[in-house]
Amino acid sequence: MIVFDKEGETLIDDISGLKLEITTRKELDEAEAQNILKAYVKYTLNSSKLKNVTFDLNFFRKLHKEMFSDVWNWAGEFRTTQTSIGVEATKIYLALYQLQDDLKFWKENWNYMDTAVRLHHSLVKIHPFLNGNGRWARLVVDLWLLKNGHNVLSWGSNLDEISTDRSRYISALQEADNGNYQKLKEFMFIESKLSR
């Protein structure tokens, strides 16, 4: 059994969806990182791929699948059970459809930083997949920023490991849950630049 013990991480009770022979957390992290890198390169180094992206339900699922399908059978499939965080599984589709509309409004009426912060928080809060939601949400935001003429974010030193940056990130997300987005905005757009 693989131990999942990072702060703010969704626990996986059933690892039967693993496609690979993995027995340690380190092996899983490395396999997922390689898979995520392929998706990252596909969109960040190929402007024609990014140009055709529409930030909608289909793309959200497709991106998650591209990020995790080498490792997990359920990559790109919305969860059907309740996790420790996230909307009820039966409300995932509705929440993401609402987010699509919200994103259009935010883009037209808000500055890009406020839009990116709200997009990230909403994706994490919806938590549509069994695992990988934070990494997926960060890549969605990075791609949205790139498509709209802005730089990707550094997201701190390493949010996948137990660290001060991860603790600040989780704390900022929790404050955003209560309607205060300033700490998350500072983490994404100020602290990220300082840690480069």
HUVEN-V197005 format. One record per residue. BURIAL is 1 if it has 24 or more other ideal C-beta (glycine too) atoms within 12 Angstrom, else 0. Layout:
burial->{BURIAL,BURIAL}
This chain:
burial->{0,1,0,1,0,1,1,1,1,1,0,1,0,0,1,0,1,1,0,0,0,0,0,0,0,0,0,1,1,0,1,1,0,0,1,1,0,1,1,1,0,1,1,0,0,0,0,0,0,1,0,0,1,0,1,0,1,0,1,1,1,1,1,1,1,1,1,1,1,1,1,1,0,1,1,1,1,1,1,0,0,0,1,0,1,1,1,0,0,0,0,1,0,0,1,1,0,0,1,1,0,1,1,0,0,1,1,0,0,0,0,1,1,1,1,1,1,1,1,1,1,1,1,1,1,1,1,1,1,1,1,1,1,1,1,1,1,1,1,1,1,1,1,1,1,1,1,1,0,0,0,1,1,0,1,1,0,0,1,1,0,0,0,0,1,1,0,1,1,1,0,1,1,0,0,1,0,0,0,0,1,0,1,1,1,0,1,1,1,0,1,1,0,0,0,0}
